[in-house]
Amino acid sequence: MQLSFDAADRLVELVEFRRGPVPAEEAARVLFALASAPAALARSLLDDVVSGDARLAWRGTAVGLASPPGADVLLEDAHFVVVDLETTGLTPRTSRICEIGAQRVRALALEDAFETLVDPGVPLPPAVASLTGIQPGTLRGAPRADHAVRQLLAFAGDAALVAHNARFDLAFLDREVTHLTGRRIAAPVVDTVWLARRLLAGRSRRVGLATLAHFFGVSTEPCHRALPDARATAEILVILIGLAQERGARSLSDLVELAAPRARRLHTKRSLVAGAPTSPGVYVFRGAGGMPLYVGRARQLRARLRSYFAGERQRPAVEAALGALERVEWRETGSELEAALEELRLLRDLRPPANARGTRPDRHVYLRRRGARWSVTNEPTSLGPLNANGVARRAARALDGHESDDVGAAVVPLRARLTRLARDQRFEDAARLRDRLAALEETVAALRELHRLRSLRACVVVPAGRPGFVRAYVVAGGRVASQRLVPKGAAASVEVATLLAEAESAARSRAPEDADELRLVASFLRRPPPELRVAPLEPEAIAALVNGLPLAA
C-alpha cells in the first residue's frame, strides 16, 4: 500500500508540474521508468494508482487532478463536520479508535451531531480509561471500527472535515477508510491547530484545545470525550472563520490554505521543482511579478531543490522566501564550480533579499589607518577586501596605536600585552583584548591568503554541459582572467592558445568581485571534487588535461 501511495504522490506532483492532464503514456514512462509504454499498457499500469487516490482522475486518455468538492464555496455558506476521536494510543499502526464524535457546522451555525463508542478489538489501556472516563465494559457490543467509520462518512457526506490536530485524527480515519474503500479521504481538511497558529500569531502562543476554549470563552468545555471536544472545536472554528474573513479569506479553499500545516503548504509547492534535473546548476526562487527572492547552487539540483519541501526548517529569510515562492528557475551547468561562479554573478546582479548578508556583493570592507588610529571603511585600500565586517571592526580596535600598515607586526606585542593583563589579574581587560586579538589574527590570515591567491597562476579544467567539450578557467592577475569551452581532440590546442592569450591581456585586478571569485576557486582547489583538474599555464599541459591525458612528470 505504501508503494501505491508514493506513486500517487509522484503522479500528483507530475500533473501539477505540467499544469494540466498528462497523457497516460508519458505518466507511465515517468512513474515506472519505462523506455516506452503503449497506451493500453500505460492505462493498465496507472489505473490502480489513479483509482486508489481521490486526488487523481482520468481525463479521457490522460491523468489529471480531481476537483475537490466545494472548494470555492463561500465561507458563510460552507458545510463542515468537526471530528474528534478517542483512541487506545497515539499511532494507528498499533492503536485503535474507541470513540467517535462529530459536530455539523453549516452556514456558521452548529446543527446536529454524531456520537458512537467503538469496540477497538484490543484492551483499553488503564491510562486511557482514566483520562477519558470510558470504562472497558461499555465498549463491548459497540460497533467495530469499520461500521462506525461508515456511519461517520454517511453523516459527513460532502462536508469539509475539521479536527483539532487533524494529522492525528485523519491518520486513524485514513487507515480505516483505506481498508474499506482502497482510497484515502478526499474531503478538504481544516486543522484548527494550524489555523489558530496563523490567525493568533502574537496573541496566543499556546493553541491546545482547552487553552483556545478558555481564550475564546466558548460554551463547551473540552473533557477528553469525543463529542464534547468536537463541539468545543466547532465553536472555536466559527470564531476562527471570522478572524480569517478579517484577513481576507472568502472561500473554503482560502480557509484550507490558511489552516495548512507548514509541511503541507510546502508540499503543495513541490510541483514547482518537479522537473529539476540531477545535474549541477544554479537556481532562483521568484515571487510575485518575477521578483528574485533567493539564489542558490547545487551539485545535484533535484535533490537540493526537493530538500526545501521536505519539512526541515530553514533560516527565517529562506522560510519567508518559500512562503512567497511562485516560480523556481534553474540552469544546468557542467560542474559545481561553474554553478558556484554563476551563483556569484546572480547574487551581484539580482541581490535577492533572502540570501545571507555574508554572500551579498555589497558586504566588502577594508581596514584604513590615519596616523595611529584605525577604522573600517567601504572605500578600497590595500588592506582588503574583507568579508567579515564585525571581525574587521574588532581587528581595527586591536590595531589602535599601531603606526604601520604591516598589520601582522601588531600581533606579537598584543600577545605580550595579553599575558601581562592576565598576570596582573585584569581579567575583564584581558578578555576584551583576547577577542580583539583573535579578530586581528583572523584578519591577518585572510589578508595573507588573499595576497597568495593574487599571485596564483593556474588553469582549472572541469566538465562542461556540452558533450565533447570541457570548461577551462585561467586564474591569473588576481582574478579569473579567462574562461572558455574547449573541445576535446585536435582542436583543443587552438582554443587553449586563445584562452591563454585572453588571460595574458587581462589587466591585473584588485576588485572585490574578483577577490570573491578567487576565494571561491581556492575553496575548490583546497578540496577538489573528483571531476576537477589543475594544470600550469602551459599550452601542452592544458591540452593534455583537456584530452584526459596524464601530465608529463
C-alpha positions in Angstrom: 0.0 0.0 0.0 2.8 2.4 0.8 4.3 1.9 -2.7 0.9 2.8 -4.2 0.8 6.0 -2.1 4.3 7.0 -3.1 3.4 6.5 -6.8 0.2 8.6 -6.3 2.2 11.4 -4.7 4.7 11.4 -7.6 1.8 11.4 -10.1 0.1 14.3 -8.4 3.5 16.1 -8.5 3.9 15.5 -12.2 0.4 16.7 -13.1 0.8 19.8 -11.0 4.2 20.5 -12.7 2.7 20.1 -16.2 -0.2 22.4 -15.1 -2.8 20.1 -16.6 -3.6 16.4 -17.5 -0.7 14.2 -18.5 -1.1 11.6 -21.3 -1.1 8.1 -19.8 1.9 7.0 -21.9 4.1 9.9 -20.6 2.9 9.4 -17.0 3.7 5.7 -17.1 7.2 6.4 -18.6 8.0 8.9 -15.8 6.5 6.9 -13.0 7.8 3.4 -13.9 11.0 4.4 -15.7 9.9 2.7 -18.9 11.6 3.4 -22.2 8.2 3.2 -24.0 4.7 2.4 -22.9 1.9 1.7 -25.3 -1.4 3.4 -24.4 -3.2 0.2 -23.3 -0.3 -0.9 -21.1 0.1 2.6 -19.7 -3.6 2.7 -18.7 -3.4 -0.7 -17.1 -0.3 0.2 -15.1 -1.7 3.6 -13.9 -5.3 2.5 -13.2 -4.6 1.2 -9.7 -2.8 4.4 -8.8 -5.4 6.7 -10.2 -8.4 4.8 -8.9 -6.8 4.5 -5.5 -6.3 8.2 -4.8 -9.1 10.7 -4.6 -6.8 13.5 -5.8 -6.5 11.9 -9.3 -9.0 11.3 -12.1 -8.9 10.1 -15.7 -9.4 12.9 -18.2 -10.0 10.8 -21.3 -6.7 9.1 -22.0 -4.8 11.4 -19.7 -4.4 11.7 -15.9 -5.5 14.9 -14.2 -6.4 16.2 -10.8 -9.8 15.6 -9.4 -11.7 18.7 -8.4 -12.1 18.9 -4.6 -15.8 19.2 -3.7 -17.0 22.6 -2.8 -13.6 24.2 -2.7 -14.9 27.6 -4.0 -18.0 27.8 -1.8 -18.2 31.0 0.3 -17.3 30.6 4.0 -20.7 31.8 5.1 -22.3 29.0 3.1 -19.8 26.3 3.8 -20.6 22.9 5.3 -18.2 21.5 7.9 -18.2 18.3 10.0 -15.9 18.7 13.0 -14.5 15.3 14.1 -12.8 14.1 17.3 -11.6 10.6 18.1 -10.6 8.9 21.3 -8.1 6.1 20.7 -6.3 3.4 22.6 -2.9 5.0 21.8 -1.0 7.5 19.7 -0.3 5.7 16.4 -2.7 4.0 14.0 -0.2 1.2 13.4 -0.6 -0.2 16.9 -3.7 1.6 18.3 -7.4 1.7 17.5 -10.4 4.0 17.7 -12.6 3.7 20.8 -14.9 6.7 20.3 -16.0 9.0 17.5 -17.8 12.4 17.9 -18.8 14.7 15.1 -20.5 18.1 15.1 -22.0 19.6 12.0 -21.5 23.3 11.2 -23.5 24.8 8.3 -23.7 28.5 7.4 -21.6 29.2 10.5 -24.2 27.6 12.8 -23.9 24.4 14.9 -26.5 21.8 13.8 -26.9 18.1 14.5 -24.2 15.8 15.9 -23.0 12.2 15.6 -21.6 10.1 18.5 -20.7 6.5 19.0 -18.4 4.3 21.1 -16.3 1.9 19.1 -15.1 -1.6 20.0 -11.4 -1.4 19.4 -10.9 -5.1 19.5 -8.0 -4.6 21.9 -7.9 -4.0 25.6 -8.4 -0.3 26.6 -5.3 0.9 28.5 -6.0 2.0 32.1 -4.4 5.4 31.3 -6.9 6.0 28.5 -9.8 4.8 30.7 -8.7 7.2 33.4 -8.2 10.2 31.0 -11.5 9.8 29.1 -13.7 8.2 31.8 -14.6 5.4 29.2 -15.0 2.1 31.0 -13.8 -1.0 29.1 -17.1 -2.8 29.7 -19.0 -0.1 27.8 -17.1 -0.9 24.7 -18.4 -4.4 24.5 -21.2 -4.6 22.0 -20.3 -1.2 20.4 -19.8 -1.1 16.6 -16.5 -2.2 15.3 -14.3 0.5 13.6 -15.3 -0.3 10.0 -19.0 0.0 10.8 -18.6 3.2 12.9 -16.5 4.9 10.3 -19.1 4.0 7.6 -21.6 5.8 9.8 -19.4 8.8 10.2 -18.8 9.0 6.4 -22.6 8.8 5.8 -23.1 11.6 8.4 -20.4 13.8 6.9 -21.5 13.4 3.3 -19.7 16.1 1.1 -18.8 18.3 4.1 -15.3 19.6 4.7 -13.7 17.8 7.7 -12.3 19.7 10.6 -10.2 18.5 13.5 -8.0 19.9 16.2 -4.6 18.5 15.3 -6.1 16.9 12.2 -2.9 14.9 11.4 -3.7 12.7 14.4 -7.4 12.1 13.8 -7.1 11.8 10.0 -4.3 9.2 10.3 -6.7 6.9 12.2 -9.6 7.7 9.8 -7.5 7.2 6.7 -6.4 3.8 7.9 -10.0 2.7 8.3 -11.2 4.3 5.1 -8.3 2.8 3.1 -9.3 -0.6 4.4 -12.9 0.0 3.4 -12.5 1.6 0.0 -8.9 1.4 -1.0 -8.7 5.2 -1.2 -7.8 7.9 1.2 -10.2 10.6 2.4 -10.8 13.1 -0.4 -12.7 15.8 1.5 -11.0 19.2 2.2 -9.5 19.2 5.7 -9.2 22.2 8.1 -6.8 21.9 11.1 -7.8 24.3 13.8 -4.4 24.0 15.5 -2.6 25.4 12.4 -5.5 27.8 11.7 -5.2 29.2 15.2 -1.4 29.5 14.9 -1.7 31.5 11.8 -4.5 33.8 13.0 -3.4 34.2 16.6 0.3 34.8 16.0 1.5 37.3 18.6 -1.7 36.9 20.7 -1.5 33.4 22.0 1.5 31.0 21.7 -0.5 28.0 23.1 -3.1 26.5 20.9 -4.3 23.5 22.8 -8.0 22.8 22.7 -8.6 23.7 26.4 -6.4 26.8 26.0 -8.4 28.1 23.0 -11.7 27.2 24.6 -10.7 29.4 27.6 -9.2 32.1 25.3 -12.4 32.5 23.3 -14.8 31.7 26.1 -16.8 29.0 24.3 -19.7 27.4 26.0 -18.5 23.8 25.8 -15.6 22.7 28.0 -13.2 20.1 26.4 -13.1 16.9 28.6 -11.3 14.3 26.5 -14.5 12.8 25.3 -15.2 12.8 21.5 -18.5 14.7 21.2 -17.8 17.5 23.7 -14.3 18.0 22.3 -15.8 18.1 18.7 -18.4 20.6 19.8 -15.8 22.8 21.5 -13.7 22.7 18.3 -16.8 23.6 16.3 -17.4 26.7 18.4 -13.7 27.7 18.1 -13.9 27.1 14.3 -16.7 29.6 13.9 -14.7 32.2 15.7 -11.6 31.5 13.7 -13.5 31.7 10.5 -14.5 35.3 11.5 -10.8 36.1 12.1 -9.9 34.5 8.7 -12.5 36.7 7.0 -10.9 39.7 8.5 -7.7 38.6 7.0 -9.3 38.4 3.5 -10.4 34.7 3.4 -13.6 34.3 1.4 -13.9 30.7 0.3 -13.4 27.3 1.7 -10.2 26.9 -0.3 -8.9 30.1 1.3 -9.5 28.6 4.8 -7.9 25.3 3.9 -4.8 27.2 2.7 -4.7 29.3 5.9 -5.0 26.1 8.0 -2.5 24.0 6.2 0.5 22.9 8.3 3.8 24.2 7.2 4.8 20.8 5.7 1.6 20.7 3.7 2.0 24.3 2.5 5.5 23.4 1.3 4.3 20.1 -0.2 1.8 22.0 -2.4 4.7 23.9 -3.9 6.8 20.8 -4.5 5.5 20.7 -8.1 7.4 23.9 -8.8 10.6 21.7 -8.8 9.2 18.5 -10.3 11.2 18.7 -13.5 14.6 19.6 -11.9 17.5 17.6 -13.3 20.1 15.6 -11.4 23.0 17.7 -12.8 24.8 20.6 -11.1 23.4 24.0 -11.5 22.1 27.3 -10.1 18.5 28.2 -9.2 16.5 31.3 -8.4 13.3 31.4 -6.3 10.9 34.1 -7.6 7.9 35.6 -6.1 5.0 37.8 -7.4 5.9 39.6 -10.6 9.0 37.5 -11.0 10.8 39.2 -8.1 14.0 37.3 -7.2 13.8 36.1 -3.6 16.7 33.7 -3.2 19.7 32.3 -5.3 21.5 29.1 -4.7 23.6 26.4 -6.3 23.7 22.7 -6.1 25.9 19.8 -7.1 22.6 17.9 -7.7 19.8 20.2 -8.5 16.9 17.8 -8.0 18.0 16.7 -4.5 18.8 20.2 -3.3 15.5 21.7 -4.6 13.4 18.9 -3.2 15.1 19.3 0.2 13.4 22.7 0.6 10.0 21.0 0.6 10.9 18.0 2.8 9.8 19.8 6.0 13.1 20.7 7.6 13.3 24.2 9.0 15.3 26.8 7.0 16.8 30.2 8.0 14.0 32.7 8.7 14.8 34.6 5.5 14.6 31.4 3.4 11.3 30.4 5.2 9.9 33.8 4.1 11.1 33.2 0.5 9.4 29.8 0.5 6.2 31.4 1.7 6.2 33.9 -1.1 7.5 31.5 -3.7 5.6 31.3 -7.0 8.2 30.1 -9.5 11.6 28.3 -9.5 14.1 28.8 -12.3 17.2 26.7 -12.7 20.1 26.4 -15.2 22.1 23.3 -15.6 25.9 23.5 -15.5 28.7 21.1 -16.3 30.2 21.3 -12.9 29.7 22.6 -9.4 32.5 25.1 -9.9 30.7 26.6 -12.9 27.5 26.7 -10.8 29.3 28.4 -7.9 30.7 31.1 -10.2 27.3 31.6 -11.8 25.8 31.9 -8.4 28.2 34.8 -7.5 27.2 36.6 -10.7 23.5 36.2 -10.0 24.0 37.4 -6.4 25.7 40.5 -7.7 23.0 41.2 -10.4 19.8 40.3 -8.5 20.7 41.0 -4.8 17.9 38.7 -3.6 16.7 39.6 -0.1 16.7 36.0 1.4 20.4 35.4 0.8 22.6 35.7 3.9 24.5 39.0 4.2 27.7 37.1 4.1 27.1 36.2 0.4 26.0 39.7 -0.7 28.3 41.6 -3.1 28.0 44.8 -1.0 29.5 43.3 2.2 33.1 44.1 1.5 35.1 46.3 3.9 38.7 47.5 4.2 41.0 48.5 7.0 42.2 52.1 7.0 44.9 53.8 9.0 45.2 57.5 9.8 48.2 58.0 11.9 47.8 55.7 14.9 44.0 55.4 14.6 42.4 52.6 12.7 38.9 52.2 11.2 36.8 50.1 8.9 35.7 51.6 5.6 33.9 50.7 2.4 36.4 52.6 0.3 39.1 50.3 -1.2 42.5 50.3 0.5 45.4 47.9 0.2 44.1 46.1 3.3 41.1 44.3 1.9 38.6 43.4 0.8 37.4 41.6 3.9 34.2 39.7 4.1 33.5 39.8 7.9 32.5 43.3 9.0 32.3 42.5 12.7 35.7 40.8 12.7 37.3 43.7 10.8 35.9 46.2 13.4 37.3 44.2 16.3 40.6 44.0 14.5 40.7 47.8 14.0 40.2 48.3 17.7 43.1 45.9 18.4 45.3 47.9 16.0 44.7 51.3 17.5 48.1 52.8 18.4 49.9 50.7 15.7 51.6 53.1 13.3 52.4 50.7 10.4 50.4 49.2 7.5 52.0 45.9 8.4 49.1 44.7 10.5 50.8 41.3 11.2 53.5 43.1 13.1 51.0 44.1 15.7 50.2 40.5 16.8 53.3 39.7 18.8 53.2 42.8 21.1 49.5 42.4 21.6 50.0 38.8 22.7 52.6 40.0 25.2 50.2 42.7 26.5 47.5 40.0 26.9 49.9 37.9 29.0 50.6 40.9 31.2 46.9 41.7 31.7 46.3 38.1 32.7 49.2 38.1 35.1 48.0 41.4 36.7 44.5 39.7 37.1 42.9 42.4 35.0 40.6 39.8 33.6 38.0 42.0 32.0 40.6 43.9 30.1 42.3 40.6 29.2 39.0 39.1 27.8 38.3 42.2 25.7 41.8 42.2 24.3 41.7 38.4 23.7 38.6 38.8 21.5 40.2 41.7 19.6 43.4 39.8 19.1 41.6 36.8 17.8 39.8 39.0 15.3 43.1 40.6 14.2 44.7 37.2 13.8 41.8 36.1 11.6 42.1 39.3 9.6 45.8 38.9 9.1 45.3 35.3 7.9 42.6 36.5 5.4 44.8 39.2 4.0 47.8 36.9 3.6 45.6 34.3 1.9 44.3 36.9 -0.5 47.8 38.1 -1.2 48.8 34.5 -2.0 45.8 34.0 -4.2 46.5 37.2 -6.2 49.8 35.7 -7.3 48.3 32.3 -8.3 48.6 31.3 -11.9 46.8 28.1 -12.9 44.3 26.6 -15.3 41.3 24.7 -13.8 39.5 22.3 -16.0 36.1 20.9 -15.3 33.4 19.1 -17.3 31.0 21.2 -19.5 27.4 20.6 -20.0 28.0 20.3 -23.8 29.1 16.8 -25.0 32.7 16.7 -26.3 33.8 19.8 -24.5 35.3 20.8 -21.2 35.3 24.2 -19.5 38.6 25.8 -18.7 39.3 28.7 -16.3 42.5 30.6 -16.1 43.4 32.2 -12.8 45.9 34.9 -13.2 46.4 38.6 -12.4 44.4 38.4 -9.2 41.2 37.2 -10.9 39.6 34.5 -13.0 41.1 36.1 -16.1 39.6 33.9 -18.8 37.2 31.0 -19.3 36.3 29.1 -22.5 34.6 26.0 -23.7 37.4 23.8 -25.1 36.7 20.9 -27.5 38.4 17.6 -27.0 40.7 16.4 -29.7 43.0 18.2 -32.2 41.0 21.5 -32.0 41.9 21.8 -28.3 45.2 23.5 -28.9 43.7 26.4 -30.9 41.2 27.2 -28.1 43.8 26.8 -25.4 46.1 29.3 -27.2 43.1 31.7 -27.3 42.4 31.1 -23.6 46.0 31.9 -22.6 46.1 35.0 -24.8 43.0 36.4 -23.2 44.4 35.7 -19.8 47.7 37.5 -20.6 46.0 40.6 -22.0 43.6 40.9 -19.0 44.5 43.7 -16.6 45.5 42.9 -13.0 42.6 43.3 -10.6 42.1 44.2 -7.0 38.3 44.5 -7.4 36.2 42.9 -4.6 34.1 40.9 -7.0 37.3 39.3 -8.4 38.5 38.6 -4.9 35.3 36.8 -4.3 35.9 34.6 -7.4 39.5 33.9 -6.3 38.4 32.8 -2.9 35.7 30.6 -4.4 38.1 28.9 -6.8 40.6 28.5 -3.9 37.9 26.7 -1.9 37.5 24.2 -4.7 41.3 23.7 -5.0 41.6 23.0 -1.3 39.1 20.2 -1.5 38.8 19.4 -5.2 35.8 17.3 -6.4 36.8 14.3 -8.4 36.0 15.9 -11.8 38.3 18.9 -11.3 41.8 19.0 -12.7 44.5 21.7 -12.4 47.4 22.5 -14.9 50.1 25.1 -15.0 49.7 27.8 -17.6 51.5 25.9 -20.4 49.7 25.1 -23.6 50.8 21.5 -23.9 49.9 20.7 -20.2 46.4 22.2 -20.6 45.8 20.5 -23.9 46.8 17.2 -22.4 44.5 17.7 -19.5 41.6 18.6 -21.8 42.0 15.4 -23.6 42.2 13.3 -20.5 45.9 12.5 -20.8 48.2 12.4 -17.7 50.6 15.4 -17.3 54.2 14.8 -18.0 56.4 14.3 -14.9 
